[in-house]
């Protein structure tokens, strides 16, 4: 005799019954004492430059560099690594999400430089992108300014400058992003 399954009852994969009413209700955090969590308190770093300096100091420690290299070798993208680091900082009360978004490009660049110095094939999330690491390493070693356009090429026939001009023409004709087409 098989057990009859109630369609209104939900179960976890291991067979445990789920009670949706046993969770904390919305607004529960407003009934707790203030500043209980790190993100409820004012952040330690309110200036993006100070936050970046702190991160840079910690990122370039030998242990951190080895961890970044390991993650890059596992084909994790620099953007995902940076986002993880910045989310950790927010959850620990080091900075706000706004500060995290402001310093994200600099952190991504640092991660790419670490990967380039280690001659790792970096996963940028686009398989058409090729980075000439040997040329970049020579420029990094000689402290030259790195020309991103010269080191990164794409097999795609799309030209960003052309697309930008076409989009600008369309916006000029239509009167703005929110205007109706054909008016």
C-alpha positions as CSV (number, residue, x, y, z in Angstrom):
1,X,0.0,0.0,0.0
2,X,1.6,3.3,-1.2
3,X,1.4,6.4,0.9
4,X,-0.9,9.1,-0.6
5,X,1.0,12.3,-1.3
6,X,-0.7,15.6,-0.5
7,X,-0.2,18.2,-3.3
8,X,-0.3,21.1,-0.9
9,X,2.6,19.7,1.2
10,X,6.2,20.2,0.1
11,X,9.2,18.1,0.9
12,X,13.0,18.5,0.8
13,X,15.0,16.1,-1.4
14,X,15.7,14.0,1.6
15,X,12.0,13.7,2.4
16,X,11.7,16.2,5.3
17,X,8.4,18.1,5.3
18,X,8.7,21.9,4.6
19,X,6.7,24.3,6.8
20,X,6.7,27.6,5.1
21,X,5.3,29.3,8.2
22,X,8.2,28.4,10.4
23,X,10.4,31.0,8.9
24,X,11.0,34.5,10.2
25,X,8.3,36.9,8.9
26,X,9.1,40.0,6.9
27,X,10.1,42.9,9.1
28,X,11.5,40.7,11.8
29,X,14.9,42.4,11.6
30,X,13.2,45.7,12.6
31,X,12.2,44.1,15.9
32,X,15.8,43.2,16.8
33,X,18.3,45.4,18.6
34,X,19.9,47.9,16.2
35,X,23.5,47.4,15.0
36,X,23.3,43.6,15.6
37,X,24.9,42.8,12.3
38,X,28.0,44.4,10.7
39,X,26.1,45.8,7.8
40,X,23.8,47.7,10.3
41,X,26.7,49.7,11.5
42,X,28.5,52.5,9.7
43,X,31.2,51.1,7.4
44,X,34.8,51.3,8.3
45,X,35.8,52.8,5.0
46,X,33.6,55.5,3.5
47,X,36.2,56.7,0.9
48,X,36.7,54.5,-2.2
49,X,40.4,55.3,-2.2
50,X,40.8,54.2,1.4
51,X,38.8,51.0,0.7
52,X,40.9,50.3,-2.4
53,X,44.2,50.9,-0.5
54,X,43.1,48.4,2.2
55,X,42.1,45.8,-0.4
56,X,45.3,46.4,-2.5
57,X,47.5,45.9,0.6
58,X,45.7,42.6,1.4
59,X,45.5,41.4,-2.2
60,X,49.2,41.6,-2.8
61,X,50.1,39.5,0.1
62,X,51.7,36.2,-1.0
63,X,48.9,34.1,0.4
64,X,46.2,36.1,-1.4
65,X,48.1,36.1,-4.6
66,X,48.3,32.3,-4.5
67,X,44.6,32.0,-3.8
68,X,43.8,34.3,-6.7
69,X,46.1,32.3,-9.0
70,X,44.3,29.1,-7.9
71,X,40.9,30.6,-8.6
72,X,42.0,31.9,-12.0
73,X,43.4,28.5,-12.9
74,X,40.0,27.0,-12.1
75,X,38.7,29.3,-14.9
76,X,36.9,31.6,-12.5
77,X,36.4,35.0,-14.1
78,X,38.2,38.1,-12.5
79,X,34.8,39.8,-12.3
80,X,33.4,36.9,-10.1
81,X,36.5,36.9,-7.9
82,X,36.3,40.7,-7.4
83,X,32.5,40.5,-6.7
84,X,33.1,37.8,-4.1
85,X,35.8,39.8,-2.4
86,X,33.7,43.0,-2.4
87,X,30.6,41.2,-1.1
88,X,32.7,39.8,1.8
89,X,33.9,43.3,2.7
90,X,30.3,44.6,2.7
91,X,29.1,41.7,4.9
92,X,31.9,42.4,7.4
93,X,31.0,46.1,7.5
94,X,34.1,47.3,5.8
95,X,32.3,49.4,3.1
96,X,28.9,50.0,1.6
97,X,27.7,48.3,-1.7
98,X,28.1,51.7,-3.4
99,X,31.8,51.8,-2.5
100,X,32.1,48.2,-3.6
101,X,30.8,49.1,-7.1
102,X,33.1,52.1,-7.3
103,X,36.2,50.1,-6.7
104,X,35.2,46.9,-8.5
105,X,36.9,47.9,-11.9
106,X,40.2,48.5,-10.1
107,X,40.1,45.2,-8.2
108,X,39.3,43.4,-11.5
109,X,42.3,45.0,-13.1
110,X,44.5,44.0,-10.2
111,X,43.3,40.4,-10.5
112,X,43.9,40.4,-14.3
113,X,47.5,41.8,-13.7
114,X,48.1,39.0,-11.2
115,X,46.9,36.4,-13.7
116,X,48.9,37.9,-16.5
117,X,52.1,37.9,-14.4
118,X,51.4,34.2,-13.6
119,X,50.8,33.6,-17.4
120,X,47.4,32.0,-16.7
121,X,44.7,31.8,-19.4
122,X,42.1,34.0,-17.9
123,X,38.4,33.3,-18.4
124,X,36.8,36.6,-19.2
125,X,33.5,35.0,-19.9
126,X,33.9,35.4,-23.7
127,X,35.8,32.8,-25.6
128,X,36.5,35.1,-28.5
129,X,38.8,37.3,-26.4
130,X,42.5,36.6,-26.7
131,X,45.1,38.3,-24.4
132,X,48.8,38.5,-25.3
133,X,50.2,37.7,-21.9
134,X,53.9,37.7,-22.9
135,X,53.6,41.2,-24.3
136,X,51.6,42.4,-21.2
137,X,54.2,40.9,-18.9
138,X,57.0,42.8,-20.7
139,X,55.0,46.0,-20.3
140,X,54.2,45.3,-16.7
141,X,57.9,44.5,-15.9
142,X,59.1,47.7,-17.5
143,X,56.3,49.7,-15.8
144,X,55.0,51.0,-19.1
145,X,51.5,52.0,-19.6
146,X,49.5,49.0,-20.7
147,X,47.5,49.6,-23.9
148,X,44.5,47.4,-23.5
149,X,43.4,47.8,-27.2
150,X,46.9,46.6,-28.3
151,X,46.9,43.5,-26.0
152,X,43.3,42.4,-26.4
153,X,41.9,41.4,-29.7
154,X,38.6,39.9,-30.7
155,X,37.7,37.7,-33.6
156,X,34.3,39.3,-33.7
157,X,33.6,41.7,-36.6
158,X,31.7,44.0,-34.3
159,X,33.3,47.5,-34.0
160,X,32.3,49.2,-30.7
161,X,33.0,52.7,-32.1
162,X,30.7,52.1,-35.1
163,X,27.9,50.7,-32.8
164,X,28.2,53.6,-30.5
165,X,27.8,56.1,-33.4
166,X,24.8,54.2,-34.7
167,X,23.1,54.1,-31.3
168,X,23.8,57.8,-30.9
169,X,22.2,58.5,-34.3
170,X,19.1,56.4,-33.3
171,X,18.8,58.2,-30.0
172,X,19.1,61.6,-31.6
173,X,16.4,60.7,-34.2
174,X,13.9,59.2,-31.6
175,X,14.2,62.0,-29.0
176,X,15.4,59.8,-26.1
177,X,15.3,56.4,-24.6
178,X,11.6,56.7,-23.4
179,X,10.2,58.2,-26.6
180,X,8.0,56.0,-28.8
181,X,9.4,54.6,-32.0
182,X,8.1,56.5,-35.1
183,X,7.3,59.7,-33.3
